[in-house]
Amino acid sequence: MDSYGISDQVEPFWNKLNDFAKYALHKNAIRFVATFLAICVVAGFITSFLSISILTWLTYLALYFILISYSLKVVTKVARGDFEAPTYDEAITFNDDEIGKAGLGLDLFISLYFVFLFWFQMYEAVLISALAFALLYSAMIINLAMTRHLSSALMPNELLRTIIAIGFPYLLLKFFIFLLGAGLFKASITIYFWFPGPIAFLLIFALASWALLYIHSMLGYAVYQYHAELGYGIDAEQIMNNENVQQVHEIRKLAHADVYIQEGRFDDAESALYEAAKNPQYSSQALERLIKLNMARKNPVATVKAARAYYEQKDLFKHAPKALALYQEIDSFEPRFKPMNANARAVLIGAVRNPKLLPVVEKLATDMQEKLEQDPDLAKALSAEAKFYAEVMNDDDKAIDLLKQLLDKFPHGSHKIEAEKLLGVCMNMKQTLSPNP
């Protein structure tokens, strides 16, 4: 957790309001605001000479792009436990500007949506939509900043998940944002009334920048506070990549489990891991964590349950060395456990390449032919055992005995050619090494 910057004991955001107010006073934040102000002044001067309105609008979009990129970077950085304001370069070059484009796309979508409603004079829909967006916009910003995908900011189920994860404090968050917005609006009117145009512009700009940084640092801290519930834990870097988009749910579950384990919420971690294990792509990773979690909790029943599920995977051969190492850990914790399918035993025996692990093979092979007699993969397991004795132990007699049993018991099948070939090699080696009479 330290490497990710998230602590186990997090002070709630409603106790950090003074810190959010000071966020705009960070050195990097002041530099950004000053730089952005200079860019705005130059852009305004240039556009005053442009007669083509589309160039003016493109300039405004570019300015807004800079602003939204920085704001979303604030959310992401604070959410990861880094409370130092980002630099201008850090924000604009963040993820090749993908997050800025997504933020710009979100606000353009909302703007065009309301233009559409006004165009067709759907005023009741305008009111309802305004209330809905007012409630959901903070969740949109959180999802967008943390996943970098516009779809996560527009899909109702994703927004609802974020709101439910934060819970009632989400309404408190919205209340603080409403107070800031109302205060900014009232202060802007007062400033515009009492001060000359240029001075009023600078004051309103500074006040708006302060409010913007206040709001986005508070949103980022809310993610930081509710990282476990939202699923942005140790594995959140994977969620923030553009890869594995279809498996975000499973990655979140794994992230939940990591954080739950750190916080001592073991039952919640177990539930999250079993949920993630439903996806075959993540089942091995999730079940391995389950096994180690239950061993750490000294729970042999839960360990055996998770281990059975782990060793029943059809693609166990893809991570055979890891499966063998895990079996040795389980064996030292619960010696009575053995995988009850021939495929798993074949994979484990086949992964043993050290003569010192002979007891492991002997244990796996014990009662194998009796208890797994009806298993269609029994021939594969016997073949793996014979290979171990022939190639690792150099015990030709044992290998010959096993191969003869294999061919007698299973005279047909894909294993036949390989078994006959190995049997011939072992018999030749035995004759070669036998002393001449």
Secondary structure, DSSP 8 states (H G I E B T S, - for coil): -TTTT--SS---GGG-HHHHHHHTTSHHHHHHHHHHHHHHHHHHHHHTT---HHHHHHHHHHHHHHHHHHHHHHHHHHHTT--S---HHHHHTGGGGHHHHHHHHHHHHHHHHHHHHHHTT-HHHHHHHHHHHHHHHHHHHHHHHHH--HHHHH-HHHHHHHHHHH-THHHHHHHHHHHHHHHHHHHHHHHHHHS-HHHHHHHHHHHHHHHHHHHHHHHHHHHHHTHHHHT-STTHHHHTSSS-GGGHHHHHHHHHHHHHHHTT-HHHHHHHHHHHTTSHHHHHHHHHHHHHHHHHTT-HHHHHHHHHHHHT-TTGGGGHHHHHHHHHHHHHH-TT---SSHHHHHHHHHH---GGGHHHHHHHHTTHHHHTTT-TTHHHHHHHHHHIIIIIS--HHHHHHHHHHHHHH--SSTTHHHHHHHHHHHHHHHHHHS---
